[in-house]
């Protein structure tokens, strides 16, 4: 049984930093692409960063590019999202997912059933 357990999150002031973590159980870590999504009450869940299977390449949405960094520690089966210079617009529930890295494919529409999802963690950025 695959489990995706997230940690981190919380409240931070604009301009600050935060790191999210996500540990995968029951899945060979390098067999799947990994990624981070986020969702707000007024916006559908969107992919913001992903790392390809094997970790060769990383991708970012325009909204977080140059501020967020995705990384992983294969020995710990753990994925990270380092969030730097955060903005109030980054306030959302963040989800870790193992499945498909879609940001490099123009027009890619993800299907939730293609992923194993974490439980989500709230990030609130105050101005």
C-alpha positions as YAML, in Angstrom:
chain: A
units: angstrom
residues:
- id: 1
  name: UNK
  ca: [0.00, 0.00, 0.00]
- id: 2
  name: UNK
  ca: [1.39, 3.36, -1.05]
- id: 3
  name: UNK
  ca: [1.39, 6.18, 1.47]
- id: 4
  name: UNK
  ca: [2.42, 9.77, 0.89]
- id: 5
  name: UNK
  ca: [2.98, 11.68, 4.10]
- id: 6
  name: UNK
  ca: [3.58, 15.40, 4.09]
- id: 7
  name: UNK
  ca: [5.08, 17.63, 6.73]
- id: 8
  name: UNK
  ca: [5.96, 21.28, 7.01]
- id: 9
  name: UNK
  ca: [3.78, 24.21, 6.13]
- id: 10
  name: UNK
  ca: [2.32, 26.80, 8.42]
- id: 11
  name: UNK
  ca: [2.33, 30.58, 8.50]
- id: 12
  name: UNK
  ca: [5.08, 32.85, 7.23]
- id: 13
  name: UNK
  ca: [5.46, 36.51, 6.41]
- id: 14
  name: UNK
  ca: [5.87, 37.74, 2.87]
- id: 15
  name: UNK
  ca: [9.49, 37.58, 1.80]
- id: 16
  name: UNK
  ca: [10.21, 34.69, 4.12]
- id: 17
  name: UNK
  ca: [11.00, 31.03, 3.48]
- id: 18
  name: UNK
  ca: [9.41, 27.71, 4.23]
- id: 19
  name: UNK
  ca: [10.16, 24.08, 3.37]
- id: 20
  name: UNK
  ca: [7.68, 21.32, 2.72]
- id: 21
  name: UNK
  ca: [8.57, 17.64, 2.93]
- id: 22
  name: UNK
  ca: [6.92, 14.52, 1.62]
- id: 23
  name: UNK
  ca: [7.94, 10.94, 2.37]
- id: 24
  name: UNK
  ca: [6.77, 8.06, 0.21]
- id: 25
  name: UNK
  ca: [6.12, 4.57, 1.58]
- id: 26
  name: UNK
  ca: [5.43, 1.45, -0.42]
- id: 27
  name: UNK
  ca: [6.72, 2.78, -3.74]
- id: 28
  name: UNK
  ca: [10.10, 2.63, -5.38]
- id: 29
  name: UNK
  ca: [11.00, 6.29, -5.21]
- id: 30
  name: UNK
  ca: [12.75, 6.64, -8.54]
- id: 31
  name: UNK
  ca: [10.09, 4.70, -10.44]
- id: 32
  name: UNK
  ca: [7.76, 7.70, -10.57]
- id: 33
  name: UNK
  ca: [7.98, 11.37, -11.32]
- id: 34
  name: UNK
  ca: [7.21, 13.50, -8.28]
- id: 35
  name: UNK
  ca: [5.63, 16.87, -7.96]
- id: 36
  name: UNK
  ca: [3.96, 19.57, -5.93]
- id: 37
  name: UNK
  ca: [0.51, 20.97, -6.54]
- id: 38
  name: UNK
  ca: [-1.43, 23.68, -4.79]
- id: 39
  name: UNK
  ca: [-5.07, 24.62, -4.47]
- id: 40
  name: UNK
  ca: [-7.10, 27.49, -3.06]
- id: 41
  name: UNK
  ca: [-10.84, 27.82, -2.42]
- id: 42
  name: UNK
  ca: [-11.16, 29.85, -5.59]
- id: 43
  name: UNK
  ca: [-8.66, 28.11, -7.85]
- id: 44
  name: UNK
  ca: [-8.42, 24.53, -9.04]
- id: 45
  name: UNK
  ca: [-5.49, 22.37, -8.06]
- id: 46
  name: UNK
  ca: [-2.50, 23.18, -10.23]
- id: 47
  name: UNK
  ca: [0.90, 21.66, -10.67]
- id: 48
  name: UNK
  ca: [3.61, 24.07, -9.63]
- id: 49
  name: UNK
  ca: [6.75, 21.96, -9.74]
- id: 50
  name: UNK
  ca: [7.84, 18.49, -10.70]
- id: 51
  name: UNK
  ca: [10.92, 16.36, -10.98]
- id: 52
  name: UNK
  ca: [11.25, 13.63, -13.54]
- id: 53
  name: UNK
  ca: [11.56, 9.95, -12.79]
- id: 54
  name: UNK
  ca: [15.17, 9.40, -11.78]
- id: 55
  name: UNK
  ca: [15.44, 13.07, -10.87]
- id: 56
  name: UNK
  ca: [17.15, 14.20, -14.02]
- id: 57
  name: UNK
  ca: [15.10, 17.34, -14.65]
- id: 58
  name: UNK
  ca: [13.04, 19.80, -12.69]
- id: 59
  name: UNK
  ca: [10.25, 22.03, -13.87]
- id: 60
  name: UNK
  ca: [8.35, 24.98, -12.42]
- id: 61
  name: UNK
  ca: [5.24, 26.94, -13.20]
- id: 62
  name: UNK
  ca: [5.74, 30.61, -14.01]
- id: 63
  name: UNK
  ca: [4.13, 31.56, -10.70]
- id: 64
  name: UNK
  ca: [6.90, 29.98, -8.62]
- id: 65
  name: UNK
  ca: [9.85, 29.85, -10.97]
- id: 66
  name: UNK
  ca: [13.03, 31.38, -9.54]
- id: 67
  name: UNK
  ca: [11.55, 31.34, -6.01]
- id: 68
  name: UNK
  ca: [10.77, 27.69, -5.25]
- id: 69
  name: UNK
  ca: [13.13, 24.74, -5.50]
- id: 70
  name: UNK
  ca: [12.11, 21.09, -5.76]
- id: 71
  name: UNK
  ca: [14.57, 18.45, -4.62]
- id: 72
  name: UNK
  ca: [14.64, 14.92, -3.35]
- id: 73
  name: UNK
  ca: [16.66, 12.63, -1.15]
- id: 74
  name: UNK
  ca: [16.42, 9.16, -2.63]
- id: 75
  name: UNK
  ca: [17.99, 7.53, 0.43]
- id: 76
  name: UNK
  ca: [15.15, 8.91, 2.55]
- id: 77
  name: UNK
  ca: [12.40, 8.50, -0.06]
- id: 78
  name: UNK
  ca: [11.62, 12.16, 0.57]
- id: 79
  name: UNK
  ca: [10.69, 15.02, -1.70]
- id: 80
  name: UNK
  ca: [11.14, 18.66, -0.71]
- id: 81
  name: UNK
  ca: [9.82, 22.01, -1.80]
- id: 82
  name: UNK
  ca: [11.89, 24.96, -0.64]
- id: 83
  name: UNK
  ca: [9.76, 28.07, -0.85]
- id: 84
  name: UNK
  ca: [11.70, 31.32, -0.88]
- id: 85
  name: UNK
  ca: [10.64, 34.95, -1.09]
- id: 86
  name: UNK
  ca: [7.04, 33.87, -0.57]
- id: 87
  name: UNK
  ca: [4.15, 36.12, -1.48]
- id: 88
  name: UNK
  ca: [0.57, 36.36, -0.15]
- id: 89
  name: UNK
  ca: [-0.51, 34.81, -3.47]
- id: 90
  name: UNK
  ca: [1.31, 31.63, -2.44]
- id: 91
  name: UNK
  ca: [-1.28, 31.04, 0.27]
- id: 92
  name: UNK
  ca: [-2.82, 27.67, -0.54]
- id: 93
  name: UNK
  ca: [-3.06, 24.04, 0.40]
- id: 94
  name: UNK
  ca: [-0.04, 22.24, -0.99]
- id: 95
  name: UNK
  ca: [-0.09, 18.64, -2.13]
- id: 96
  name: UNK
  ca: [2.73, 16.27, -2.84]
- id: 97
  name: UNK
  ca: [2.10, 13.70, -5.55]
- id: 98
  name: UNK
  ca: [3.83, 10.74, -7.12]
- id: 99
  name: UNK
  ca: [2.88, 10.11, -10.70]
- id: 100
  name: UNK
  ca: [3.51, 12.21, -13.77]
- id: 101
  name: UNK
  ca: [5.64, 15.30, -14.36]
- id: 102
  name: UNK
  ca: [3.46, 17.34, -16.66]
- id: 103
  name: UNK
  ca: [4.88, 20.86, -16.62]
- id: 104
  name: UNK
  ca: [7.17, 20.25, -19.55]
- id: 105
  name: UNK
  ca: [4.26, 19.19, -21.80]
- id: 106
  name: UNK
  ca: [2.39, 22.13, -23.38]
- id: 107
  name: UNK
  ca: [-1.29, 21.96, -22.58]
- id: 108
  name: UNK
  ca: [-0.90, 18.98, -20.25]
- id: 109
  name: UNK
  ca: [-4.05, 18.24, -18.23]
- id: 110
  name: UNK
  ca: [-3.40, 16.06, -15.23]
- id: 111
  name: UNK
  ca: [-5.73, 13.30, -14.13]
- id: 112
  name: UNK
  ca: [-5.92, 12.87, -10.34]
- id: 113
  name: UNK
  ca: [-6.22, 9.11, -10.73]
- id: 114
  name: UNK
  ca: [-2.72, 8.97, -12.21]
- id: 115
  name: UNK
  ca: [-1.16, 10.08, -8.91]
- id: 116
  name: UNK
  ca: [-0.63, 9.01, -5.34]
- id: 117
  name: UNK
  ca: [-1.46, 12.05, -3.23]
- id: 118
  name: UNK
  ca: [-0.30, 13.39, 0.09]
- id: 119
  name: UNK
  ca: [-2.80, 14.63, 2.64]
- id: 120
  name: UNK
  ca: [-2.15, 18.30, 1.89]
- id: 121
  name: UNK
  ca: [-0.66, 20.97, 4.07]
- id: 122
  name: UNK
  ca: [-1.73, 24.58, 4.51]
- id: 123
  name: UNK
  ca: [0.65, 27.45, 3.81]
- id: 124
  name: UNK
  ca: [-0.45, 30.95, 4.76]
- id: 125
  name: UNK
  ca: [1.59, 33.98, 3.76]
- id: 126
  name: UNK
  ca: [0.82, 37.26, 5.47]
- id: 127
  name: UNK
  ca: [1.74, 40.65, 4.06]
...
